[in-house]
C-alpha cells in the first residue's frame, strides 16, 4: 500500500499516517504533539506490529488529527524493507548540523544531506532537524544533552553538538511530519522521502562524540564534568529530567540527599513524601509508584550502610600502617561485593516468579519483563544481560563480572535443588495437568502471548502458563483473525504447485495437524523436477506454522549439529536434498516419533544433555532422497510437476498474496482445531485397522471431516500414499528388486544366507546392478540379514514372505521365501475392511462443517476411471517390474 507522499498536503494526517506505516514501514500511533504526549501507550508496540485493523480504526476515529508519532526501530509493514531498523537522529543546534553534515573533511548543507536521506525540520528553526536512516541492526541510543547544567550551557552556547540517537534499543518515539511542534509550527520533510540504508552512520556519530570528549560506541567512561547534574541544581525549580535521561539515578540521588539531611528531624514517611513531590515536579514523566518504591528501598539501604560505616570509623583509631590500610581496603571491597550480591539477589526475587528445571535438567527462571512473564534459560546471554540491566536500572552502577558469575551459580543451584520441574515446548504445546484438553500456540511476540485452543473456542492469552521456551531464530506470528472467506484454505493451495485433489487433501490435513502438539507427524517428502516450486511450498508451510529467520535448513556433517537444528525448530524443513545418509535417516526417524537423543554438554566434562522431542520434518529434492524403508514408512510423499512457463509467477507476488491471507488462514485453522478437540474430548472416534502413523491418521481423518469431506475420504487417500511409500522403499533397495525378480517364476525358495546371496548376485547381473559399487548391496552373507530386515515388511505387502527358521538337525538358520496373497494396505471404502467408526452418528453437529458443504466434497476426490479395480499390491509389482526392465 503506497501513500503517494509527494502529493500529500500537510493537513492530510491519515495520508501521512499511511506514509509512515506503509512507505517507511514502522509503527504509527496518534499523538498530541504540541503537548509532547501520545494517546496510546507506545511501549506496548515497541516489539510487535500494530494490526492494520487498529491502524484503520484510529484513522476512522480521527485520532491522528492532533499529530503523529512513530516508534523507531524495527520495520514491520514494508515487505521490501523487512529486517531493517529505522534510526532517528535528533539534532538541536547549529554545531550538531555542522558536524553531521561534515564527512572526511568535506561539508555539505542540510538541504544537500536531505537529498541523500530523509530529513525533516521545523521550518522556523533551521538549526533543528530529524535525520532518518535505515540499518541492518539498531543503533545504540545516545544523548549529548540534558545531562548536567554545565554541559547544557555549552550546548546552548553552541560549543557542543546537541545530538540524540534513537532506535530499537532506545525504546523511543519521534513526533514527525506533518505534526505541529510545541511552538505551533509543523515538521516538514525537506528532501527525499526515502531513508537510506547507512550502517556506518552510527560510526560517523561516534566520531563526532569522541571529538568533543563524549563516549558513545567505545563505552568509555565520561569525565565527571559530563556525568551528573550537581545535586543543588537538581533541587532548582526549573530543572527537568526527561524520560531516557537517567530519571532513576536523579531520583535516587535526591532521596539520598533528603535522607541524610532530614533523618534526624523528619520521619521516614515525611521524607518519602518530599521525594515523591520532587518526582512529580521534576521528572517528565514521573516514575510510577512501583519504580519509585524500588528507588526508595535502595536509597534507604545506601544511607543506612554509609551511616554504619561512619559510626565504625568514629570508634576506630587510625594506625599508620600501610599493610593494615591495604587489608582494610580489601575488606571494604569484599564487603562491597557481598552487598552487591545481596542487592542483586533481592532484585531478582522481586522480578522472578519462580526458578525451575526443564525436562532436560536445564535451569530456567520465569522473569517479569515489561508487565509480562518470560521464560529465560539461566545459561543464556539474554538472562545475563537482563541481570546487568536490572542492577543498573535500580542502582545506576555496573554489575561486576565476578559477582555476576557468583549470582548465576546461586540461581542455578536454586533451580537444580528446588524440586520444581516443568516441561517446556517449542511453538506448540499443552500443559502437564491437562495435556489432551487444550492446545497452546506460541505467537513468539514481544508480549509472550499465546493462542489457547479448547473444544469450545480459541482466544489470545496474555498471561499463559509457563510451558514455552524460545530461541533467537524464531519470528513473531501475526494475530489470527476470525473473519475469513470460506475458501481461504483453497486460496492458499492455489499459491502452491499442487494440482491433484488427493494431494491437496493430504496437505491440508497435514498442515492443520502441525498445530496439534502430542502426535507424531509424517515426514513431508516433496520431489519433482526443477521449477516445480518445491522449496516455495515448504517455506510457505514453515512461515504459516513456525515462522523463523531461516525457512529451510541443510543437513550438517555432525550429529550434535543436527540435534541442535532439530531442537531449535519445531518445523524443520531441509532443502534440495539429493541423498540422505544412513545416520541422518536414523536420527530423523527418532525425531518424528519422539525418541531420545544424547548430546555432550561440554567437551571438558562428562555430562550429557538428554533430549526428547517430536519434530515436524520435511525435505525436498528432484528425486526422493529417502532410501531406507523405516524413513519412507514415516513419510507423506508428494510429487510436484514442473510449472508451465505461462503459469509461472514471481516469488514476491506469491509471498505478497500469502501475507494478505495468513492471518485469516490461521483463524480458519484454529476454528478447525476447536472442532477437532471437541471430537477428541468426546471420545467419539475409533479407528480400526490402524495404518502407519496411526495417531496422525486418526487426527487427520477428523480434520478432513470437519473441513467438509465425506467420512473416510482422508483414510482412502492416505492408504494410496502408503502404497507409494512401499513402492519407493522397494525400488530403493537393490536386494528387494532382486528378490522380486527371483520370485517372479517360482512360489518359494529355501537355502542358506550364502546360497541366497549367490542367487541374488546372479539376478543382479541380469538387472545390471553393480553390486561391487552399490553401497546398499550386502558384501557378505552376515550383512544380508540386515538388508532383508529393512524390506521385509514392504515385501510382505506385495505378497512375498521371508522367514528365518532354524534347522533342528543341523542347528543352522535357513532362509525361506514364499509367495502369498498380497498384504496390501486396505481401503476404508471397502465395507469389509478398516473404517472410521463414529460412536455417535446422530450427533453430527459437533463436527459438522460450516465452511465447505457436503455437496461440494466430490470436487475434492479423484476416482479411478478404470472399471477394473487395481489393488495396491499388483500396482507395486507392475511399477517395479517396469522400472527394472
Rosetta blueprint (number, residue, H / E / L):
1 X L
2 X L
3 X L
4 X L
5 X H
6 X H
7 X H
8 X L
9 X L
10 X L
11 X L
12 X L
13 X H
14 X H
15 X H
16 X H
17 X H
18 X H
19 X H
20 X H
21 X H
22 X H
23 X H
24 X H
25 X L
26 X L
27 X E
28 X E
29 X E
30 X E
31 X E
32 X E
33 X H
34 X H
35 X H
36 X L
37 X E
38 X E
39 X L
40 X L
41 X L
42 X H
43 X H
44 X H
45 X H
46 X L
47 X L
48 X L
49 X L
50 X L
51 X L
52 X H
53 X H
54 X H
55 X H
56 X H
57 X H
58 X H
59 X H
60 X H
61 X L
62 X L
63 X H
64 X H
65 X H
66 X H
67 X L
68 X E
69 X E
70 X E
71 X E
72 X L
73 X E
74 X E
75 X L
76 X L
77 X L
78 X L
79 X H
80 X H
81 X H
82 X L
83 X L
84 X L
85 X E
86 X E
87 X E
88 X E
89 X E
90 X E
91 X E
92 X L
93 X L
94 X H
95 X H
96 X H
97 X H
98 X H
99 X H
100 X H
101 X L
102 X E
103 X E
104 X L
105 X L
106 X E
107 X E
108 X L
109 X L
110 X H
111 X H
112 X H
113 X H
114 X H
115 X H
116 X H
117 X L
118 X L
119 X E
120 X E
121 X E
122 X E
123 X L
124 X L
125 X E
126 X E
127 X E
128 X E
129 X E
130 X E
131 X E
132 X E
133 X E
134 X E
135 X E
136 X L
137 X L
138 X L
139 X L
140 X L
141 X L
142 X E
143 X E
144 X L
145 X L
146 X L
147 X L
148 X L
149 X H
150 X H
151 X H
152 X H
153 X H
154 X H
155 X H
156 X H
157 X L
158 X L
159 X L
160 X L
161 X L
162 X L
163 X E
164 X E
165 X E
166 X E
167 X L
168 X H
169 X H
170 X H
171 X L
172 X L
173 X E
174 X E
175 X E
176 X L
177 X L
178 X L
179 X L
180 X E
181 X L
182 X L
183 X L
184 X L
185 X L
186 X E
187 X E
188 X E
189 X E
190 X L
191 X L
192 X L
193 X L
194 X L
195 X L
196 X E
197 X E
198 X L
199 X L
200 X L
201 X H
202 X H
203 X H
204 X H
205 X H
206 X H
207 X H
208 X H
209 X H
210 X H
211 X H
212 X L
213 X L
214 X L
215 X L
216 X L
217 X L
218 X L
219 X L
220 X L
221 X L
222 X L
223 X L
224 X H
225 X H
226 X H
227 X L
228 X L
229 X L
230 X L
231 X H
232 X H
233 X H
234 X H
235 X L
236 X L
237 X L
238 X L
239 X L
240 X L
241 X E
242 X E
243 X L
244 X L
245 X L
246 X L
247 X H
248 X H
249 X H
250 X H
251 X H
252 X H
253 X H
254 X H
255 X H
256 X H
257 X H
258 X H
259 X H
260 X H
261 X H
262 X H
263 X L
264 X L
265 X L
266 X L
267 X L
268 X H
269 X H
270 X H
271 X H
272 X H
273 X H
274 X H
275 X H
276 X H
277 X H
278 X H
279 X H
280 X H
281 X H
282 X H
283 X E
284 X E
285 X L
286 X L
287 X L
288 X L
289 X H
290 X H
291 X H
292 X H
293 X H
294 X H
295 X H
296 X H
297 X H
298 X H
299 X H
300 X H
301 X H
302 X H
303 X H
304 X H
305 X H
306 X H
307 X H
308 X H
309 X H
310 X H
311 X H
312 X H
313 X H
314 X H
315 X H
316 X L
317 X L
318 X L
319 X L
320 X L
321 X L
322 X H
323 X H
324 X H
325 X H
326 X H
327 X H
328 X H
329 X H
330 X H
331 X H
332 X H
333 X H
334 X H
335 X H
336 X H
337 X H
338 X H
339 X H
340 X H
341 X H
342 X H
343 X H
344 X H
345 X H
346 X H
347 X H
348 X H
349 X H
350 X H
351 X H
352 X E
353 X E
354 X E
355 X E
356 X E
357 X E
358 X L
359 X L
360 X L
361 X L
362 X L
363 X E
364 X E
365 X E
366 X E
367 X E
368 X E
369 X E
370 X L
371 X L
372 X E
373 X E
374 X E
375 X E
376 X E
377 X E
378 X L
379 X L
380 X L
381 X H
382 X H
383 X H
384 X H
385 X H
386 X H
387 X H
388 X H
389 X H
390 X H
391 X H
392 X H
393 X H
394 X H
395 X H
396 X L
397 X L
398 X L
399 X L
400 X L
401 X H
402 X H
403 X H
404 X H
405 X H
406 X H
407 X H
408 X H
409 X H
410 X H
411 X H
412 X H
413 X H
414 X H
415 X H
416 X H
417 X H
418 X L
419 X L
420 X L
421 X E
422 X L
423 X L
424 X L
425 X E
426 X L
427 X L
428 X E
429 X E
430 X L
431 X L
432 X L
433 X L
434 X L
435 X L
436 X L
437 X L
438 X L
439 X E
440 X E
441 X E
442 X E
443 X L
444 X L
445 X L
446 X L
447 X L
448 X L
449 X L
450 X E
451 X E
452 X E
453 X E
454 X L
455 X L
456 X L
457 X L
458 X E
459 X E
460 X E
461 X E
462 X L
463 X L
464 X L
465 X L
466 X L
467 X L
468 X E
469 X L
470 X L
471 X L
472 X L
473 X L
474 X E
475 X L
476 X L
477 X L
478 X L
479 X L
480 X L
481 X L
482 X L
483 X L
484 X L
485 X L
486 X L
487 X L
488 X H
489 X H
490 X H
491 X H
492 X H
493 X H
494 X L
495 X L
496 X L
497 X L
498 X L
499 X L
500 X L
501 X H
502 X H
503 X H
504 X H
505 X H
506 X H
507 X H
508 X H
509 X H
510 X H
511 X H
512 X H
513 X H
514 X L
515 X L
516 X L
517 X L
518 X L
519 X L
520 X L
521 X L
522 X L
523 X E
524 X E
525 X E
526 X E
527 X E
528 X L
529 X L
530 X L
531 X L
532 X L
533 X L
534 X H
535 X H
536 X H
537 X H
538 X H
539 X H
540 X H
541 X H
542 X H
543 X H
544 X H
545 X H
546 X L
547 X L
548 X E
549 X L
550 X L
551 X L
552 X L
553 X E
554 X L
555 X L
556 X L
557 X L
558 X L
559 X H
560 X H
561 X H
562 X H
563 X H
564 X H
565 X H
566 X H
567 X H
568 X H
569 X L
570 X L
571 X E
572 X E
573 X E
574 X E
575 X L
576 X L
577 X L
578 X L
579 X L
580 X L
581 X L
582 X H
583 X H
584 X H
585 X H
586 X H
587 X H
588 X H
589 X H
590 X H
591 X H
592 X H
593 X H
594 X L
595 X L
596 X E
597 X E
598 X E
599 X E
600 X E
601 X L
602 X L
603 X L
604 X L
605 X L
606 X L
607 X L
608 X E
609 X E
610 X E
611 X E
612 X E
613 X L
614 X L
615 X L
616 X E
617 X E
618 X E
619 X E
620 X E
621 X E
622 X L
623 X L
624 X L
625 X L
626 X L
627 X L
628 X L
629 X H
630 X H
631 X H
632 X H
633 X L
634 X L
635 X E
636 X E
637 X E
638 X E
639 X E
640 X L
641 X L
642 X L
643 X L
644 X L
645 X H
646 X H
647 X H
648 X L
649 X L
650 X L
651 X H
652 X H
653 X H
654 X H
655 X H
656 X H
657 X H
658 X H
659 X H
660 X H
661 X H
662 X H
663 X H
664 X H
665 X H
666 X H
667 X H
668 X H
669 X H
670 X H
671 X H
672 X H
673 X H
674 X H
675 X H
676 X H
677 X H
678 X H
679 X H
680 X H
681 X H
682 X H
683 X L
684 X L
685 X E
686 X E
687 X E
688 X L
689 X L
690 X L
691 X L
692 X L
693 X L
694 X H
695 X H
696 X H
697 X H
698 X H
699 X H
700 X H
701 X H
702 X H
703 X H
704 X H
705 X H
706 X H
707 X L
708 X L
709 X L
710 X L
711 X L
712 X L
713 X H
714 X H
715 X H
716 X H
717 X H
718 X H
719 X H
720 X H
721 X H
722 X H
723 X H
724 X H
725 X H
726 X H
727 X H
728 X H
729 X H
730 X H
731 X H
732 X H
733 X L
734 X H
735 X H
736 X H
737 X H
738 X H
739 X H
740 X H
741 X H
742 X H
743 X H
744 X H
745 X H
746 X L
747 X L
748 X E
749 X E
750 X E
751 X E
752 X L
753 X H
754 X H
755 X H
756 X H
757 X H
758 X H
759 X H
760 X H
761 X H
762 X H
763 X H
764 X H
765 X H
766 X H
767 X L
768 X L
769 X L
770 X L
771 X L
772 X L
773 X L
774 X L
775 X L
776 X L
777 X L
778 X L
779 X L
780 X L
781 X H
782 X H
783 X H
784 X H
785 X H
786 X H
787 X H
788 X H
789 X H
790 X H
791 X H
792 X H
793 X H
794 X H
795 X H
796 X H
797 X H
798 X L
799 X L
800 X E
801 X E
802 X E
803 X E
804 X L
805 X L
806 X E
807 X E
808 X L
809 X L
810 X L
811 X L
812 X E
813 X E
814 X L
815 X E
816 X E
817 X E
818 X E
819 X E
820 X L
821 X L
822 X L
823 X L
824 X L
825 X L
826 X L
827 X L
828 X L
829 X L
830 X L
831 X L
832 X L
833 X L
834 X L
835 X L
836 X E
837 X E
838 X E
839 X L
840 X L
841 X L
842 X L
843 X L
844 X H
845 X H
846 X H
847 X L
848 X L
849 X L
850 X L
851 X L
852 X L
853 X L
854 X H
855 X H
856 X H
857 X H
858 X H
859 X H
860 X H
861 X L
862 X L
863 X L
864 X L
865 X L
866 X L
867 X L
868 X L
869 X L
870 X L
871 X L
872 X H
873 X H
874 X H
875 X H
876 X H
877 X H
878 X H
879 X H
880 X H
881 X H
882 X H
883 X H
884 X H
885 X L
